Amino acid sequence: MGTGMHGVRNLRGRLRRPVVVGMVAAMALGMSACGSDDDSPAGSAGAEKDGKASAAPAAPDEARLKAASFTDGEKAGTYTASEYVLDGPLGDAYTAVPDGCQPLVSLSGEVSDPDPAAEVQRKVDVPDEMLGVTVDVTLRSYASGGAATVMKALDKAGRDCAGGFTEQRAVAAAKYLKAEPAKAPAFAAEADEAKAYRFTILDVKGQQKLYEYLTVVRSGSTTLSFRAEITSTEDIGGVPPEVMAAQWAKFRAAKG
C-alpha cells in the first residue's frame, strides 16, 4: 500500500494467480434468490410444515451473485467497476497473525471458515486516476447459517485485534497498528447486520501511516464486502458511499 506498501498490496487485484472457484457446479439447480430472509442455524434447518421439516433455501450460486453485482464498466458516481483479470483481492496469499484476526484480512475460503458457496469480486476505481482510491467489492453466499457465522467472527476479530496485528503476504508483511470501528452506511438499517472498520497500517519501511477501510454487510445468506484503499498516506475517511449504495441497490433489486 501507499508509498512502498501500497505498491505491494495493490498487486492483489492485478498480479495474482488464477482463482479456483469451487462448489458452484454442485449448486446449479434449485437456487433461491440472492440472500434468504433467515441465515440463522435454526432457519437453515428448515421450517416445520404439516409435521415435516421443509428443505432450507439454498445459498445463491455464482450466476445469481453475478446478476446482483456490478458489471464490467458499470458506473457508481465517478467510479467505474471492472472485473479482475486474474484472481481477485485478498486470497490465500493474505493471512493474519494471530489467526483470530483473519476476518479483518481476508474472508476467502482458502484461509477463512466457513467456505463461501459462491463468490464474485469486482474492482471499482476511477480509471484515469492511477494512484486514486480503489474499492474491492466482493459478494459471497453461504449455506447453513455461514454468513451469520462469518459476521460473528468479524465482530470478534474487530474487538480482539483492535490494538493491532500482522498481515502476512506472499512477499511481505504489513503491520496493522489499529483496527477501529467506522461508520456503517445508511442502508445498513435495511440489512440484517453490518460491520465497518478503519485500519491504520505502517508502510513496508515502517515509516509512514496508511489507512484502509472495510465494510461488510449481511443480508440473509449473502455478505457484501467493501475494502477501500489509496496509493498515498491520505485518509479517505471511509469507503466511498456512492459505491456501496449503488451495489446495495443492485443487490436488492436482484433479490426482490
VENHUVEN-V283499 format. One record per run of one state. SS is the DSSP state (@ for helix, = for strand, . for the rest). FROM is the first residue (numbers start at 1). LEN is the number of residues. If there is no record, write none. Layout:
SS:FROM:LEN ; SS:FROM:LEN
//
This chain:
.:1:1 ; =:2:1 ; .:3:2 ; @:5:9 ; .:14:11 ; @:25:3 ; .:28:13 ; @:41:4 ; .:45:3 ; =:48:2 ; .:50:2 ; =:52:2 ; .:54:8 ; @:62:7 ; .:69:6 ; =:75:2 ; .:77:2 ; =:79:5 ; .:84:11 ; =:95:3 ; .:98:1 ; @:99:7 ; .:106:12 ; =:118:8 ; .:126:7 ; =:133:9 ; .:142:4 ; @:146:15 ; .:161:4 ; =:165:4 ; .:169:4 ; =:173:9 ; .:182:4 ; @:186:5 ; .:191:2 ; =:193:10 ; .:203:6 ; =:209:11 ; .:220:2 ; =:222:9 ; .:231:10 ; @:241:15 ; .:256:1
//
